[in-house]
Amino acid sequence: MPHPAKPLRAVEGRDVKSAYARWAPVYEVIATPTVPARKIAARRVNAVGGRFLEAGVGSGSALPLYGPNVSLVGVDLSHDMLKIARERVAKGLANVEAIVEMDLMALAFPDDAFDGVVCMFTITAVPDAATVMAEFARVVRPGGVVMVASHFEASSGPWQVTDRLLTPFAKRLGWNPSMPIDGVLGAPGLTLEGREPLPPAGLITLLTFHKAAAAAAARVA
């Protein structure tokens, strides 16, 4: 009896590396419409402060937006994008601890290493969002915060059509235009506390999660 086929992942790590090797030289021009959303997400991080992991730091375009009260480690899978990020840091971003090539599905950090994680426009570029969210929950300290900003699958309107048209090209794009928002909800240990539409025109959503504080976790146990 034949085994059932495994569900296909829309985007694999090799797809991301290949796509962003192509996008790297022009990425910041292409990503111009996301700048207002990045600024808002960075302001939310600044309001929290502390040691943050920027997961999917890419070319580092958000790094100058963080305040001096935020210490940062940036990770990404794309070597080509990270070269640009390191050049940006070298020009004088003293609050950036390190820029590291790393798979978000297997973060090489100990448990409770950060006060928060911020992930912008990257969660739709991973093979398994649930695994990535579990890693975020692991590396954030009890009481910490996880912020995820991205465009998720539209359920209606013109963007629904656009998402469907782009989805067959997900591997070449390096991200999945039709990833449902449910893919990042329900991570063990993380409670959704905010869902904020961001520009342009609410196309991007900022999700804010909190990890249960140690005392609360102990009571539940």
N, CA and C atoms as a LAMMPS dump frame, in Angstrom:
ITEM: TIMESTEP
0
ITEM: NUMBER OF ATOMS
663
ITEM: BOX BOUNDS ff ff ff
-5.0000000000000000e+02 5.0000000000000000e+02
-5.0000000000000000e+02 5.0000000000000000e+02
-5.0000000000000000e+02 5.0000000000000000e+02
ITEM: ATOMS id mol type element x y z
1 1 1 N 0.856 -1.197 0
2 1 2 C 0 0 0
3 1 3 C 0.891 1.248 0
4 2 1 N 0.723 2.152 -0.929
5 2 2 C 1.608 3.319 -1.006
6 2 3 C 1.431 4.241 0.183
7 3 1 N 2.534 4.82 0.593
8 3 2 C 2.48 5.786 1.69
9 3 3 C 1.889 7.094 1.183
10 4 1 N 1.118 7.793 2.015
11 4 2 C 0.569 9.086 1.586
12 4 3 C 1.692 10.088 1.36
13 5 1 N 1.523 10.908 0.365
14 5 2 C 2.548 11.907 0.051
15 5 3 C 2.66 12.912 1.178
16 6 1 N 3.875 13.308 1.469
17 6 2 C 4.086 14.328 2.483
18 6 3 C 3.664 15.678 1.934
19 7 1 N 3.097 16.556 2.772
20 7 2 C 2.715 17.879 2.279
21 7 3 C 3.943 18.658 1.841
22 8 1 N 3.83 19.317 0.714
23 8 2 C 4.952 20.082 0.189
24 8 3 C 5.119 21.377 0.964
25 9 1 N 6.358 21.709 1.263
26 9 2 C 6.634 22.998 1.885
27 9 3 C 6.771 24.035 0.779
28 10 1 N 6.166 25.177 0.986
29 10 2 C 6.175 26.188 -0.069
30 10 3 C 7.578 26.707 -0.332
31 11 1 N 8.365 26.896 0.728
32 11 2 C 9.692 27.472 0.59
33 11 3 C 10.665 26.695 1.471
34 12 1 N 11.775 26.269 0.896
35 12 2 C 12.825 25.586 1.645
36 12 3 C 14.017 26.531 1.825
37 13 1 N 14.938 26.155 2.711
38 13 2 C 16.093 27 2.964
39 13 3 C 16.895 27.303 1.71
40 14 1 N 17.052 26.293 0.847
41 14 2 C 17.826 26.518 -0.382
42 14 3 C 17.132 27.515 -1.301
43 15 1 N 15.785 27.53 -1.265
44 15 2 C 15.036 28.497 -2.07
45 15 3 C 15.301 29.917 -1.576
46 16 1 N 15.332 30.071 -0.242
47 16 2 C 15.573 31.385 0.351
48 16 3 C 16.964 31.886 -0.016
49 17 1 N 17.959 31.017 0.14
50 17 2 C 19.337 31.434 -0.169
51 17 3 C 19.475 31.824 -1.632
52 18 1 N 18.884 31.024 -2.514
53 18 2 C 18.971 31.311 -3.939
54 18 3 C 18.239 32.598 -4.3
55 19 1 N 17.035 32.759 -3.762
56 19 2 C 16.24 33.944 -4.083
57 19 3 C 16.906 35.214 -3.591
58 20 1 N 17.387 35.197 -2.348
59 20 2 C 17.936 36.422 -1.785
60 20 3 C 19.348 36.726 -2.261
61 21 1 N 20.011 35.745 -2.854
62 21 2 C 21.255 36.05 -3.568
63 21 3 C 20.938 36.951 -4.764
64 22 1 N 19.776 36.7 -5.391
65 22 2 C 19.352 37.548 -6.509
66 22 3 C 18.828 38.888 -6.031
67 23 1 N 18.048 38.86 -4.905
68 23 2 C 17.406 40.083 -4.436
69 23 3 C 18.368 41.041 -3.748
70 24 1 N 19.439 40.532 -3.151
71 24 2 C 20.304 41.346 -2.283
72 24 3 C 20.705 42.698 -2.878
73 25 1 N 21.175 42.752 -4.132
74 25 2 C 21.628 44.057 -4.66
75 25 3 C 20.522 45.102 -4.787
76 26 1 N 19.273 44.647 -4.911
77 26 2 C 18.176 45.598 -5.146
78 26 3 C 17.108 45.511 -4.065
79 27 1 N 17.365 44.734 -3.02
80 27 2 C 16.318 44.443 -2.035
81 27 3 C 15.748 45.712 -1.408
82 28 1 N 16.602 46.633 -1.029
83 28 2 C 16.1 47.798 -0.301
84 28 3 C 15.251 48.706 -1.182
85 29 1 N 15.479 48.678 -2.468
86 29 2 C 14.605 49.422 -3.382
87 29 3 C 13.25 48.722 -3.48
88 30 1 N 13.284 47.408 -3.657
89 30 2 C 12.051 46.631 -3.77
90 30 3 C 11.22 46.731 -2.49
91 31 1 N 11.918 46.755 -1.336
92 31 2 C 11.235 46.746 -0.038
93 31 3 C 10.821 48.132 0.448
94 32 1 N 10.949 49.151 -0.386
95 32 2 C 10.597 50.513 0.025
96 32 3 C 9.183 50.627 0.601
97 33 1 N 8.179 49.94 0.039
98 33 2 C 6.821 50.057 0.613
99 33 3 C 6.706 49.551 2.051
100 34 1 N 7.663 48.745 2.505
101 34 2 C 7.599 48.212 3.867
102 34 3 C 8.254 49.129 4.896
103 35 1 N 8.883 50.214 4.453
104 35 2 C 9.618 51.085 5.384
105 35 3 C 8.733 51.635 6.498
106 36 1 N 7.527 52.169 6.198
107 36 2 C 6.69 52.67 7.299
108 36 3 C 6.367 51.594 8.336
109 37 1 N 6.097 50.368 7.885
110 37 2 C 5.804 49.283 8.821
111 37 3 C 7.025 48.94 9.667
112 38 1 N 8.207 48.943 9.059
113 38 2 C 9.439 48.673 9.81
114 38 3 C 9.635 49.723 10.904
115 39 1 N 9.358 50.97 10.585
116 39 2 C 9.541 52.045 11.569
117 39 3 C 8.599 51.856 12.758
118 40 1 N 7.371 51.47 12.473
119 40 2 C 6.413 51.25 13.565
120 40 3 C 6.843 50.067 14.419
121 41 1 N 7.234 48.966 13.772
122 41 2 C 7.67 47.79 14.522
123 41 3 C 8.888 48.119 15.388
124 42 1 N 9.827 48.897 14.842
125 42 2 C 11.013 49.284 15.614
126 42 3 C 10.625 50.145 16.812
127 43 1 N 9.632 51.02 16.643
128 43 2 C 9.167 51.827 17.77
129 43 3 C 8.584 50.953 18.868
130 44 1 N 7.889 49.902 18.475
131 44 2 C 7.325 48.98 19.473
132 44 3 C 8.448 48.272 20.239
133 45 1 N 9.508 47.913 19.53
134 45 2 C 10.669 47.298 20.185
135 45 3 C 11.323 48.296 21.137
136 46 1 N 11.503 49.52 20.688
137 46 2 C 12.13 50.553 21.522
138 46 3 C 11.336 50.806 22.792
139 47 1 N 10.016 50.673 22.709
140 47 2 C 9.175 50.894 23.89
141 47 3 C 9.385 49.806 24.939
142 48 1 N 9.835 48.638 24.492
143 48 2 C 10.115 47.536 25.413
144 48 3 C 11.546 47.617 25.939
145 49 1 N 12.508 47.791 25.021
146 49 2 C 13.918 47.86 25.397
147 49 3 C 14.484 46.515 25.8
148 50 1 N 15.798 46.493 26.049
149 50 2 C 16.454 45.262 26.466
150 50 3 C 17.189 44.597 25.32
151 51 1 N 17.521 43.336 25.515
152 51 2 C 18.281 42.566 24.528
153 51 3 C 17.313 41.851 23.586
154 52 1 N 17.402 42.163 22.288
155 52 2 C 16.495 41.61 21.294
156 52 3 C 17.25 40.808 20.245
157 53 1 N 16.592 39.761 19.773
158 53 2 C 17.016 39.033 18.587
159 53 3 C 16.194 39.541 17.414
160 54 1 N 16.868 40.046 16.364
161 54 2 C 16.128 40.324 15.13
162 54 3 C 16.29 39.106 14.244
163 55 1 N 15.235 38.348 14.122
164 55 2 C 15.228 37.101 13.37
165 55 3 C 14.836 37.391 11.935
166 56 1 N 15.77 37.166 11.012
167 56 2 C 15.544 37.56 9.63
168 56 3 C 15.975 39.003 9.432
169 57 1 N 17.175 39.312 9.902
170 57 2 C 17.662 40.699 9.862
171 57 3 C 17.921 41.169 8.44
172 58 1 N 18.14 40.223 7.518
173 58 2 C 18.336 40.578 6.124
174 58 3 C 19.502 41.523 5.908
175 59 1 N 19.242 42.605 5.185
176 59 2 C 20.278 43.595 4.893
177 59 3 C 20.496 44.564 6.05
178 60 1 N 19.753 44.381 7.13
179 60 2 C 19.926 45.248 8.297
180 60 3 C 19.259 46.594 8.162
181 61 1 N 18.273 46.709 7.29
182 61 2 C 17.652 48.023 7.039
183 61 3 C 16.953 48.577 8.27
184 62 1 N 16.524 47.708 9.2
185 62 2 C 15.848 48.194 10.408
186 62 3 C 16.823 48.542 11.527
187 63 1 N 18.064 48.118 11.422
188 63 2 C 18.999 48.278 12.541
189 63 3 C 19.169 49.727 13.004
190 64 1 N 19.267 50.701 12.09
191 64 2 C 19.417 52.09 12.548
192 64 3 C 18.178 52.648 13.253
193 65 1 N 17.06 51.935 13.184
194 65 2 C 15.812 52.425 13.765
195 65 3 C 15.692 52.128 15.254
196 66 1 N 16.539 51.24 15.771
197 66 2 C 16.442 50.863 17.178
198 66 3 C 17.173 51.869 18.054
199 67 1 N 16.599 52.13 19.23
200 67 2 C 17.186 53.101 20.148
201 67 3 C 18.351 52.533 20.928
202 68 1 N 19.076 53.404 21.639
203 68 2 C 20.236 52.958 22.42
204 68 3 C 19.854 52.063 23.593
205 69 1 N 18.562 52.023 23.939
206 69 2 C 18.097 51.14 25.026
207 69 3 C 17.879 49.709 24.563
208 70 1 N 18.147 49.444 23.27
209 70 2 C 17.961 48.109 22.702
210 70 3 C 19.31 47.567 22.245
211 71 1 N 19.669 46.388 22.747
212 71 2 C 20.861 45.661 22.31
213 71 3 C 20.411 44.554 21.372
214 72 1 N 21.118 44.394 20.257
215 72 2 C 20.608 43.527 19.194
216 72 3 C 21.586 42.458 18.742
217 73 1 N 21.039 41.29 18.455
218 73 2 C 21.731 40.251 17.699
219 73 3 C 20.866 39.983 16.476
220 74 1 N 21.458 40.06 15.286
221 74 2 C 20.708 39.829 14.06
222 74 3 C 21.114 38.509 13.423
223 75 1 N 20.132 37.715 13.01
224 75 2 C 20.427 36.447 12.341
225 75 3 C 19.612 36.342 11.058
226 76 1 N 20.164 35.61 10.097
227 76 2 C 19.494 35.408 8.824
228 76 3 C 20.146 34.22 8.134
229 77 1 N 19.427 33.632 7.188
230 77 2 C 19.947 32.489 6.444
231 77 3 C 20.695 32.907 5.185
232 78 1 N 20.496 34.151 4.745
233 78 2 C 21.068 34.608 3.488
234 78 3 C 22.432 35.262 3.69
235 79 1 N 23.462 34.584 3.239
236 79 2 C 24.826 35.122 3.347
237 79 3 C 24.95 36.455 2.602
238 80 1 N 24.317 36.543 1.444
239 80 2 C 24.423 37.748 0.621
240 80 3 C 23.777 38.947 1.298
241 81 1 N 22.641 38.74 1.944
242 81 2 C 21.981 39.839 2.648
243 81 3 C 22.783 40.241 3.88
244 82 1 N 23.369 39.265 4.555
245 82 2 C 24.124 39.566 5.77
246 82 3 C 25.386 40.384 5.474
247 83 1 N 25.962 40.217 4.305
248 83 2 C 27.123 41.042 3.951
249 83 3 C 26.752 42.521 3.981
250 84 1 N 25.566 42.844 3.5
251 84 2 C 25.104 44.235 3.509
252 84 3 C 24.847 44.69 4.942
253 85 1 N 24.252 43.816 5.742
254 85 2 C 23.975 44.159 7.14
255 85 3 C 25.276 44.441 7.89
256 86 1 N 26.3 43.621 7.675
257 86 2 C 27.576 43.819 8.378
258 86 3 C 28.239 45.131 7.952
259 87 1 N 28.111 45.486 6.681
260 87 2 C 28.652 46.767 6.216
261 87 3 C 27.941 47.926 6.907
262 88 1 N 26.65 47.786 7.104
263 88 2 C 25.86 48.819 7.783
264 88 3 C 26.293 48.952 9.243
265 89 1 N 26.489 47.834 9.906
266 89 2 C 26.912 47.849 11.311
267 89 3 C 28.292 48.473 11.445
268 90 1 N 29.177 48.181 10.498
269 90 2 C 30.549 48.682 10.551
270 90 3 C 30.618 50.205 10.456
271 91 1 N 29.575 50.822 9.947
272 91 2 C 29.552 52.275 9.843
273 91 3 C 29.213 52.955 11.159
274 92 1 N 28.875 52.143 12.182
275 92 2 C 28.685 52.741 13.499
276 92 3 C 27.355 52.477 14.169
277 93 1 N 27.037 51.213 14.429
278 93 2 C 25.84 50.855 15.186
279 93 3 C 26.293 50.098 16.428
280 94 1 N 26.612 50.861 17.452
281 94 2 C 27.252 50.296 18.64
282 94 3 C 26.344 49.35 19.42
283 95 1 N 25.032 49.45 19.225
284 95 2 C 24.121 48.596 19.999
285 95 3 C 23.876 47.238 19.341
286 96 1 N 24.559 46.957 18.225
287 96 2 C 24.443 45.652 17.57
288 96 3 C 25.575 44.753 18.062
289 97 1 N 25.211 43.698 18.774
290 97 2 C 26.214 42.775 19.319
291 97 3 C 26.859 41.917 18.236
292 98 1 N 26.034 41.393 17.337
293 98 2 C 26.546 40.465 16.332
294 98 3 C 25.543 40.296 15.202
295 99 1 N 26.066 39.938 14.029
296 99 2 C 25.264 39.571 12.873
297 99 3 C 25.716 38.173 12.478
298 100 1 N 24.782 37.205 12.513
299 100 2 C 25.176 35.801 12.391
300 100 3 C 24.316 35.086 11.35
301 101 1 N 24.948 34.256 10.539
302 101 2 C 24.22 33.413 9.599
303 101 3 C 23.656 32.22 10.369
304 102 1 N 22.33 32.063 10.345
305 102 2 C 21.713 31.046 11.195
306 102 3 C 20.322 30.693 10.674
307 103 1 N 19.942 29.433 10.862
308 103 2 C 18.631 28.935 10.493
309 103 3 C 17.646 29.215 11.632
310 104 1 N 16.565 29.907 11.341
311 104 2 C 15.592 30.239 12.378
312 104 3 C 14.906 29.007 12.955
313 105 1 N 14.965 27.906 12.244
314 105 2 C 14.336 26.692 12.733
315 105 3 C 15.202 25.946 13.749
316 106 1 N 16.434 26.402 13.919
317 106 2 C 17.342 25.759 14.88
318 106 3 C 18.292 26.818 15.418
319 107 1 N 17.782 27.724 16.233
320 107 2 C 18.57 28.836 16.748
321 107 3 C 19.647 28.337 17.724
322 108 1 N 20.853 28.797 17.514
323 108 2 C 21.989 28.345 18.34
324 108 3 C 22.176 29.251 19.551
325 109 1 N 21.101 29.459 20.291
326 109 2 C 21.15 30.271 21.507
327 109 3 C 20.558 29.455 22.652
328 110 1 N 21.013 29.708 23.869
329 110 2 C 20.432 28.996 25.014
330 110 3 C 19.014 29.481 25.3
331 111 1 N 18.305 28.723 26.094
332 111 2 C 16.967 29.13 26.528
333 111 3 C 17.022 30.469 27.246
334 112 1 N 15.977 31.277 27.089
335 112 2 C 15.808 32.526 27.849
336 112 3 C 16.948 33.519 27.61
337 113 1 N 17.506 33.537 26.388
338 113 2 C 18.681 34.367 26.104
339 113 3 C 18.34 35.824 25.812
340 114 1 N 17.078 36.11 25.481
341 114 2 C 16.716 37.459 25.04
342 114 3 C 15.485 37.969 25.792
343 115 1 N 15.401 39.299 25.857
344 115 2 C 14.196 39.935 26.393
345 115 3 C 13.074 39.924 25.361
346 116 1 N 13.451 39.834 24.098
347 116 2 C 12.439 39.824 23.056
348 116 3 C 12.998 39.364 21.727
349 117 1 N 12.092 39.011 20.833
350 117 2 C 12.407 38.675 19.441
351 117 3 C 11.553 39.549 18.554
352 118 1 N 12.146 40.094 17.5
353 118 2 C 11.366 40.785 16.485
354 118 3 C 11.687 40.142 15.148
355 119 1 N 10.646 39.829 14.396
356 119 2 C 10.788 39.133 13.11
357 119 3 C 9.938 39.864 12.086
358 120 1 N 10.592 40.525 11.139
359 120 2 C 9.87 41.322 10.151
360 120 3 C 10.025 40.724 8.759
361 121 1 N 8.896 40.379 8.129
362 121 2 C 8.847 39.95 6.735
363 121 3 C 9.702 38.704 6.478
364 122 1 N 9.777 37.826 7.469
365 122 2 C 10.599 36.62 7.331
366 122 3 C 9.826 35.358 7.658
367 123 1 N 8.788 35.45 8.473
368 123 2 C 8.081 34.242 8.904
369 123 3 C 7.438 33.529 7.713
370 124 1 N 7.145 34.249 6.629
371 124 2 C 6.578 33.61 5.431
372 124 3 C 7.659 33.035 4.532
373 125 1 N 8.924 33.144 4.961
374 125 2 C 10.047 32.629 4.17
375 125 3 C 10.729 31.46 4.865
376 126 1 N 9.985 30.764 5.725
377 126 2 C 10.548 29.602 6.412
378 126 3 C 9.721 28.367 6.051
379 127 1 N 10.331 27.174 6.076
380 127 2 C 9.587 25.961 5.735
381 127 3 C 8.493 25.606 6.731
382 128 1 N 8.714 25.932 8.012
383 128 2 C 7.778 25.509 9.06
384 128 3 C 7.665 26.619 10.106
385 129 1 N 6.639 27.443 9.978
386 129 2 C 6.481 28.594 10.874
387 129 3 C 6.274 28.158 12.314
388 130 1 N 5.591 27.038 12.536
389 130 2 C 5.338 26.578 13.903
390 130 3 C 6.643 26.253 14.618
391 131 1 N 7.578 25.632 13.898
392 131 2 C 8.883 25.323 14.489
393 131 3 C 9.634 26.595 14.833
394 132 1 N 9.58 27.573 13.948
395 132 2 C 10.259 28.847 14.196
396 132 3 C 9.655 29.556 15.406
397 133 1 N 8.342 29.575 15.494
398 133 2 C 7.689 30.215 16.64
399 133 3 C 8.06 29.511 17.948
400 134 1 N 8.18 28.192 17.909
401 134 2 C 8.598 27.451 19.104
402 134 3 C 10.017 27.83 19.499
403 135 1 N 10.883 28.057 18.513
404 135 2 C 12.243 28.5 18.801
405 135 3 C 12.246 29.906 19.406
406 136 1 N 11.399 30.78 18.885
407 136 2 C 11.289 32.124 19.466
408 136 3 C 10.87 32.034 20.933
409 137 1 N 9.876 31.188 21.199
410 137 2 C 9.401 31.032 22.573
411 137 3 C 10.504 30.492 23.476
412 138 1 N 11.333 29.628 22.94
413 138 2 C 12.409 29.033 23.745
414 138 3 C 13.472 30.053 24.13
415 139 1 N 13.88 30.893 23.167
416 139 2 C 15.018 31.781 23.423
417 139 3 C 14.623 33.065 24.142
418 140 1 N 13.321 33.327 24.275
419 140 2 C 12.859 34.52 24.995
420 140 3 C 12.667 34.168 26.472
421 141 1 N 13.091 35.064 27.332
422 141 2 C 12.961 34.837 28.779
423 141 3 C 11.492 34.876 29.188
424 142 1 N 11.16 34.25 30.316
425 142 2 C 9.802 34.383 30.844
426 142 3 C 9.447 35.86 31.058
427 143 1 N 8.278 36.248 30.604
428 143 2 C 7.872 37.645 30.674
429 143 3 C 8.293 38.451 29.462
430 144 1 N 9.023 37.817 28.541
431 144 2 C 9.516 38.515 27.356
432 144 3 C 8.461 38.617 26.264
433 145 1 N 8.859 39.205 25.132
434 145 2 C 7.926 39.53 24.059
435 145 3 C 8.449 38.993 22.729
436 146 1 N 7.525 38.586 21.873
437 146 2 C 7.835 38.189 20.498
438 146 3 C 6.949 39.005 19.575
439 147 1 N 7.564 39.708 18.619
440 147 2 C 6.824 40.525 17.658
441 147 3 C 7.082 39.991 16.254
442 148 1 N 6.006 39.756 15.522
443 148 2 C 6.097 39.217 14.162
444 148 3 C 5.31 40.127 13.231
445 149 1 N 5.99 40.703 12.257
446 149 2 C 5.334 41.573 11.273
447 149 3 C 5.461 40.943 9.898
448 150 1 N 4.342 40.806 9.209
449 150 2 C 4.382 40.202 7.878
450 150 3 C 3.058 40.426 7.165
451 151 1 N 3.065 40.149 5.871
452 151 2 C 1.809 40.04 5.126
453 151 3 C 1.395 38.582 5.142
454 152 1 N 0.181 38.324 5.588
455 152 2 C -0.351 36.975 5.596
456 152 3 C -1.44 36.856 4.525
457 153 1 N -1.835 35.635 4.246
458 153 2 C -2.811 35.379 3.198
459 153 3 C -4.066 36.229 3.378
460 154 1 N -4.428 36.951 2.346
461 154 2 C -5.64 37.774 2.395
462 154 3 C -6.864 36.887 2.206
463 155 1 N -7.916 37.154 2.98
464 155 2 C -9.141 36.353 2.89
465 155 3 C -10.171 36.967 1.946
466 156 1 N -9.933 38.21 1.542
467 156 2 C -10.863 38.877 0.635
468 156 3 C -10.168 40.069 -0.009
469 157 1 N -10.837 40.677 -0.976
470 157 2 C -10.307 41.881 -1.599
471 157 3 C -9.266 41.593 -2.671
472 158 1 N -8.717 42.661 -3.262
473 158 2 C -7.782 42.494 -4.382
474 158 3 C -6.505 41.751 -4.009
475 159 1 N -6.077 41.851 -2.727
476 159 2 C -4.838 41.174 -2.335
477 159 3 C -5.01 39.666 -2.344
478 160 1 N -6.244 39.19 -2.182
479 160 2 C -6.476 37.75 -2.254
480 160 3 C -6.123 37.231 -3.652
481 161 1 N -6.49 38.005 -4.666
482 161 2 C -6.179 37.628 -6.044
483 161 3 C -4.673 37.671 -6.264
484 162 1 N -4.031 38.737 -5.774
485 162 2 C -2.59 38.876 -5.937
486 162 3 C -1.843 37.73 -5.265
487 163 1 N -2.27 37.389 -4.051
488 163 2 C -1.631 36.289 -3.328
489 163 3 C -1.7 34.999 -4.134
490 164 1 N -2.861 34.716 -4.695
491 164 2 C -3.041 33.476 -5.456
492 164 3 C -2.207 33.473 -6.73
493 165 1 N -2.082 34.629 -7.36
494 165 2 C -1.285 34.711 -8.58
495 165 3 C 0.208 34.511 -8.304
496 166 1 N 0.664 34.998 -7.142
497 166 2 C 2.09 34.915 -6.814
498 166 3 C 2.498 33.578 -6.201
499 167 1 N 1.553 32.881 -5.581
500 167 2 C 1.881 31.659 -4.846
501 167 3 C 2.631 30.613 -5.673
502 168 1 N 2.288 30.38 -6.944
503 168 2 C 3.051 29.383 -7.717
504 168 3 C 4.534 29.737 -7.878
505 169 1 N 4.879 31 -7.625
506 169 2 C 6.264 31.435 -7.793
507 169 3 C 6.989 31.567 -6.446
508 170 1 N 6.413 30.951 -5.392
509 170 2 C 6.957 31.109 -4.044
510 170 3 C 8.433 30.734 -3.953
511 171 1 N 8.829 29.649 -4.594
512 171 2 C 10.217 29.206 -4.487
513 171 3 C 11.177 30.216 -5.101
514 172 1 N 10.789 30.809 -6.215
515 172 2 C 11.656 31.818 -6.839
516 172 3 C 11.62 33.138 -6.064
517 173 1 N 10.469 33.451 -5.48
518 173 2 C 10.366 34.67 -4.675
519 173 3 C 11.159 34.551 -3.378
520 174 1 N 11.206 33.34 -2.816
521 174 2 C 11.867 33.137 -1.532
522 174 3 C 10.939 33.354 -0.351
523 175 1 N 9.629 33.458 -0.606
524 175 2 C 8.64 33.6 0.467
525 175 3 C 7.282 33.148 -0.058
526 176 1 N 6.401 32.826 0.883
527 176 2 C 5.095 32.281 0.538
528 176 3 C 4.02 33.364 0.635
529 177 1 N 3.496 33.851 -0.484
530 177 2 C 2.5 34.928 -0.451
531 177 3 C 1.173 34.517 0.171
532 178 1 N 0.916 33.223 0.264
533 178 2 C -0.388 32.753 0.744
534 178 3 C -0.292 32.027 2.08
535 179 1 N 0.658 32.394 2.909
536 179 2 C 0.763 31.745 4.214
537 179 3 C -0.358 32.248 5.121
538 180 1 N -1.186 31.352 5.665
539 180 2 C -2.262 31.792 6.569
540 180 3 C -1.703 32.26 7.905
541 181 1 N -2.361 33.226 8.499
542 181 2 C -1.909 33.772 9.78
543 181 3 C -1.967 32.718 10.884
544 182 1 N -2.824 31.714 10.717
545 182 2 C -2.923 30.644 11.715
546 182 3 C -1.597 29.92 11.904
547 183 1 N -0.731 29.997 10.904
548 183 2 C 0.553 29.317 10.982
549 183 3 C 1.463 29.834 12.069
550 184 1 N 1.207 31.037 12.576
551 184 2 C 2.067 31.583 13.631
552 184 3 C 1.342 31.701 14.967
553 185 1 N 0.085 31.287 14.998
554 185 2 C -0.679 31.365 16.238
555 185 3 C -0.614 30.026 16.974
556 186 1 N -0.786 30.066 18.267
557 186 2 C -0.872 28.832 19.035
558 186 3 C 0.45 28.236 19.453
559 187 1 N 1.555 28.993 19.366
560 187 2 C 2.84 28.461 19.821
561 187 3 C 2.804 28.251 21.328
562 188 1 N 3.193 27.09 21.82
563 188 2 C 3.183 26.828 23.26
564 188 3 C 4 27.863 24.024
565 189 1 N 3.416 28.401 25.077
566 189 2 C 4.125 29.366 25.91
567 189 3 C 3.966 30.808 25.493
568 190 1 N 3.383 31.043 24.306
569 190 2 C 3.21 32.41 23.816
570 190 3 C 1.724 32.755 23.763
571 191 1 N 1.387 33.915 24.292
572 191 2 C 0.003 34.398 24.276
573 191 3 C -0.096 35.622 23.383
574 192 1 N -0.993 35.583 22.411
575 192 2 C -1.194 36.726 21.516
576 192 3 C -1.869 37.848 22.282
577 193 1 N -1.208 39.02 22.322
578 193 2 C -1.761 40.15 23.065
579 193 3 C -2.001 41.373 22.189
580 194 1 N -1.571 41.323 20.938
581 194 2 C -1.804 42.46 20.062
582 194 3 C -1.788 42.042 18.609
583 195 1 N -2.684 42.647 17.841
584 195 2 C -2.789 42.381 16.397
585 195 3 C -3.036 43.722 15.731
586 196 1 N -2.002 44.291 15.158
587 196 2 C -2.046 45.686 14.69
588 196 3 C -1.844 45.754 13.181
589 197 1 N -2.798 46.33 12.441
590 197 2 C -2.595 46.516 11.002
591 197 3 C -1.597 47.639 10.752
592 198 1 N -0.684 47.403 9.824
593 198 2 C 0.357 48.38 9.509
594 198 3 C 0.262 48.794 8.046
595 199 1 N 0.826 49.954 7.704
596 199 2 C 0.838 50.378 6.308
597 199 3 C 1.753 49.475 5.479
598 200 1 N 1.485 49.468 4.152
599 200 2 C 0.479 50.273 3.447
600 200 3 C -0.913 49.659 3.515
601 201 1 N -1.872 50.467 3.928
602 201 2 C -3.299 50.125 3.902
603 201 3 C -3.623 48.839 4.642
604 202 1 N -2.923 48.597 5.761
605 202 2 C -3.208 47.407 6.547
606 202 3 C -2.755 46.107 5.91
607 203 1 N -1.944 46.201 4.86
608 203 2 C -1.47 45.012 4.157
609 203 3 C -0.597 44.137 5.057
610 204 1 N 0.104 44.781 5.993
611 204 2 C 1.009 44.087 6.915
612 204 3 C 0.357 44.032 8.291
613 205 1 N 0.572 42.942 8.984
614 205 2 C 0.037 42.769 10.334
615 205 3 C 1.185 42.581 11.318
616 206 1 N 1.132 43.309 12.432
617 206 2 C 2.106 43.138 13.515
618 206 3 C 1.431 42.367 14.644
619 207 1 N 1.939 41.176 14.91
620 207 2 C 1.444 40.34 16
621 207 3 C 2.403 40.456 17.181
622 208 1 N 1.864 40.702 18.356
623 208 2 C 2.683 40.805 19.565
624 208 3 C 2.267 39.713 20.542
625 209 1 N 3.24 38.888 20.913
626 209 2 C 3.028 37.784 21.848
627 209 3 C 3.828 38.036 23.119
628 210 1 N 3.343 37.531 24.229
629 210 2 C 4.1 37.548 25.471
630 210 3 C 4.296 36.126 25.973
631 211 1 N 5.46 35.896 26.529
632 211 2 C 5.755 34.601 27.138
633 211 3 C 5.404 34.681 28.616
634 212 1 N 4.771 33.648 29.117
635 212 2 C 4.339 33.64 30.513
636 212 3 C 5.51 33.903 31.435
637 213 1 N 5.294 34.761 32.441
638 213 2 C 6.339 35.039 33.416
639 213 3 C 6.614 33.781 34.241
640 214 1 N 7.795 33.726 34.845
641 214 2 C 8.215 32.531 35.563
642 214 3 C 7.242 32.165 36.676
643 215 1 N 6.785 33.155 37.418
644 215 2 C 5.875 32.886 38.538
645 215 3 C 4.566 32.309 38.04
646 216 1 N 4.055 32.878 36.951
647 216 2 C 2.796 32.388 36.397
648 216 3 C 2.959 30.973 35.875
649 217 1 N 4.11 30.722 35.204
650 217 2 C 4.361 29.393 34.671
651 217 3 C 4.44 28.369 35.803
652 218 1 N 5.04 28.756 36.931
653 218 2 C 5.15 27.854 38.063
654 218 3 C 3.788 27.521 38.657
655 219 1 N 2.884 28.511 38.686
656 219 2 C 1.542 28.262 39.221
657 219 3 C 0.788 27.273 38.35
658 220 1 N 0.963 27.439 37.019
659 220 2 C 0.279 26.535 36.101
660 220 3 C 0.812 25.118 36.267
661 221 1 N 2.137 24.986 36.448
662 221 2 C 2.739 23.672 36.633
663 221 3 C 2.27 23.039 37.93
